[in-house]
Amino acid sequence: MDKNTWIGFLLIAAIIVGFSLFNRPSKEELAERQRIQDSISAVRLAEAEAQRLTDSLQLLMAANPEPTAVSVEETQARMQAAYGTFANAALGDEQLVTLANEHVRLTISSHGGTIRRAELLDYHAAGDSINPLCLFRGEESQLAFTLITANNRILQTDNLYFTPVETPVSTRAIMRLQTNNEDAYIDFVYDLSDSYMVHLSIQPHNMQTELAQNVNTMEIHWQQLIPQQEQGRKFEERYAQLQYMLAGGDIEKLSESKDDSEKESARVRWIGYKDQFFSTVMIADDAFNGSQFTSTLQPKHSGYIKQYTTQTSVPFDVTGKTPVGMRFYLGPNHYHTLKAYDEGVEKENRLYLNKLVPLGWKIVSWINVGLVIPMFDLFTGWGLHIGIVILLMTLVIKLIILPFVFVSYKSSAKMRALKPQIDAINEKYPAEKMQERQQATMQLYSQAGVNPMSGCLPMLFQFPVLMAMFWFLPTAIELRGKSLLWAPDLSTYDAVFHWSFNLPLIGDHLSLFCLLMTICNIAYTYITMQSQATDPNMKFMKYMMYAMPLMFLFIFNDYAAGLSYYYLVSLFITIFQTMIFRWTLNDKKMLEEMERNKKKKAGKAKSGFMARLEQMQREQQKLAREQAKANMRR
């Protein structure tokens, strides 16, 4: 290897080493990670010991329904040793408290003092038009807070029993964790007066002597199973994802396609357990610190999509002067609903929950926010059927790009009219004189006033819009449960044929809108091929043009029927436009016009794109000749 190669290797090695040193965690970060690991290990050991003792005490009480004074004292001593000041809360009977507003109904359990069931009254699970959609129930969601007693017992609130405190309104509940001291307790105060947002305030009262004084944080363990809510599991898995927002506003995501985990030392503002159309989001009034996240795929026939787990902590004031405040968003991934939480809020305090709705990469997201969503809101606001809304949106998009499509078609028609002259050039210059052939062809285009690149303009404008609709329609919750013709739900595939086994590429069903879109796409390809000048020696390319629409059948068979319907309508309109262009543009007249252009441009200096292109070709020919001479000298 020469000197330059060695220098390159050394620079690469230096960059790698420098990058590793730059990203190495600091001593403080390493200490924080170790503290979290030690805390988690201690909590798990204490939890296991407390649970073992509780089980043994319950067995003892069952065996001795009338315990003696000795056994009572022994039981109390054991409970005091295991649970400290919370010994009286270690045993009890579960009581359920219901909170409800017009959108959400929550069931809060006294065992752990947390939400055990969350129902969205405006929505239903796929295939169930009666019961409200349930985000989670029972053991599917587990939320526990860590408490360290004055005698250094580490307890989890999900092992303790709270006492419900009556409140005058149905949207407010207080779950009280009582200590052995009647005046010392912790209140979990829930408030569901804010549509899909429930506020939780953890308020210690006279707990200075009951809890450890050297603790200023409260550890949180949050785990949730995400049940399958939609017909199309494949797409639900694709959009189900654990996301979290850093205090600076950046959104981070765990992988949606495989098991994934992440340790985050930076401050986190919210943590979102996201499904395709619904999310459970835990939001800190201040921030979460020292967080660990895990996302685990669930077996296909388990009834669940994923399991999300979070270990984190929040600041905790044992005196109760500053309660622990947090919120839980339990609702749909609806863009305007989520964005409304930032209205009137200063930029540094915004939540950006609307980022939970996937709208594509940056330029596509801009088109969705600036064009697609406002247009969708306008047409749905008129009370129109969703099928008519998508049709009107397609018409508007086609009208916007119509001028560019016309320019493209006119350019293709001119090139088709020039085909006899191009064939003559090809005969004059054989294949081995490719540069001369290209130069003569470019000269012909320049004289006739044809720009070959003008055919690319419509794709430059149309592709981002197509991608915007590709992202918007499968994630628009407004399509969920909306029917059109034979499709009962436009948010998932409209299978008209089912079979009991999986076929390669296509699966176990065939979607009708997707099939019709494919047929229409093949027809459009045929019309396009008939109107274009093609080289008879390139039959393979002709076959490839027909193969692409067939590939779309396999690609879109699992996609939302609303998306396939949009592409079907778009293709119909495109075919109609093409037929109109063919009727209005006459090849003979265009050829006469191009001949007039040739005469006008005869003797005039070339300018613009064609002049630059010809100059580049001349330079390439010059370089080729010089290279050939150099090779001959050798």
Steps between C-alpha positions, in 0.01 A plus 500: 500500500621851423543790742157651429327172587682479835413860576135426421495200736663705778245780458210254515647341815549843657138596422367175651710537817411868533129428452513225764674727751261787426191282555633318806271565797633725776570381855175660615301317229666168589425558869137583420463184290650289779270663755198417285613139456561462874163657578317271258674192641419604856137567413462162335654317797287692748190446291560126484558480875190705579287292267632177655415625847153618395422160346616315809294727725190448288548123523547528875181704538307256282617210714421689825177696449499577875864580575629504854654804663845351444440445129358852463806653664729284287313600184517868589872472571564335166291757316678784679839354411407455134293813431599740775252786536286355216435171679127569528482557122663168411175304522151593389216452257501655155254784445430658161424866433367621164576838342329609181442790267345509154809347337673272753402260777769392749498233767743562787592219735571538870765229457788717384290817467543512122285475187404140427272557204473776240210514252452745214127560466520647147667194345459124468739213442504343154199271458323634812243774439350488851769514770734800532862450404715395795860622498596261780339301777616320814858377492558638147615824661718516810615827654696503824678770702790418733487612864790476747389498861684653795622151599639456144234265372460530120137456397300513180160667509345226284539263802312732734129572550365854478180632651258683266397843629158620391492808277198707388565466122522197270812630326713511816627223725736484797678175587665525844797289606475497879790438739485371856483867602148632429633848420763376251388385154554543127215602271479408133263763361350432154320763293326406171337834420723555192354272225767235425751632755498379861704694755674316786638680803695301764473693825684388818352617833713495817731239351829655620541246780353204307718511185877518460620860521793462260281405203410775251380288209221249450565199277227402252445163337248502215416199288219455249385240251354644180197293390424451133219743418493486117431238235838542329761388754787561255430872480415534866843357582661744257347806665519377862807657655644627827586867460623762742577871484812649652474821696649687204219391268668218305290187446677165543358163396564134566493257209152399387617185317711323765567479873680813609619680813654835579658675798444874514703718736346825375181645647184360340176699479259223400493128421251369246376142467365527148275273295387562142207725597519537880761588760562503872740782583652577842595870525709648780421847629875542541698217332592135533863419583725198445257311277522152352261386228423157358275394213428128448307343213223262604412163337265525204210309660536647849246775440765762574725706273782608730601542860654829610697547822642814661723548803537868589479748787358842588597758764330425834455735795429295811361808679218528246563869428551413132273208400604264223297605199444308178236446236385203296366541149267209427352554158515496122795594281297782350715787371278791610415344837869457582606837360233679705702435818762748373257783423592811694807329650847654477730320262737364766204343687325340203446124501490436123277198555388538139836338409335173599313520167748385229482742206822406318841658467538876511384622157219242494396604851487865387268406214277302736480781755473783247280342232362152561368537857336845444340371181379186677357710786321731254324221313413293808369820659238512226357172631591307185546124485864399541508354148391835354759677717785290358363551148494880542850499647622304198339747261658798676845338495462416130401858420806634684743289298300515172724765331812293564333180376396680182857622440627146550248348261568766236873431525436125454273571203768715335757227543256251351448729199878521456542122506556465120782756515649331807490165316688665213768622740531151646552357152759767413703446818549133598509387864880528519467875433271557797634846585442627146150351507418670830639830380292489181189406701552787743552737209170383348319554831653846533397608150148366548460668841468172695639464853534130595519594867156661499343156535656470847338815637161344588667223701699759696176669604275195510721258694506693832121538484456129428727422796304739720178313425687171545585603856178681586224258399617183687544699824194727477278384783205669324501207254478243780164324487382699197351284223498543125322263261619149596772624739371514862810680629716725282783499756583137426496263202170414328540126455240344268676163475646309795686170526635309798869508404760760411606535140843651429489880461121531519409332831160351585264744324443714193387862532254618235594869491864395461408261218300769318785747544740247344272440200458874450876548526564239231246674275671833556838345421360363173364843400830666589704246304280552193558875507877491547780446252671176604803318368394159357833360616416570864210257550625416848426854617150468358439187706640670809248782458222243532670314785502802730117525533491129583752560777265760651241225544731319742624818667162662569293188569540555878474878489199707602211478255475879513849530351428250220173685428691829474750351252213343302319834468827676420574255218150543353547876493848463349366278220225752433756782485716300261209436264416872495864589428504254209185655353630856533860450382550413131831338404496652151447854628769458764745377235423804284555723801834336573611544137424870531709507819790342312492777238477773761794360699720436195822693538415619853724426793363239737427590856357348812489133589555359150807718442654385829420137419664522157804672651535213748478247218772681304724502805440128551591430138816708535602312813427169329720592205785611725469178702512295180816681383663443838420129482650479149828661621528234768 
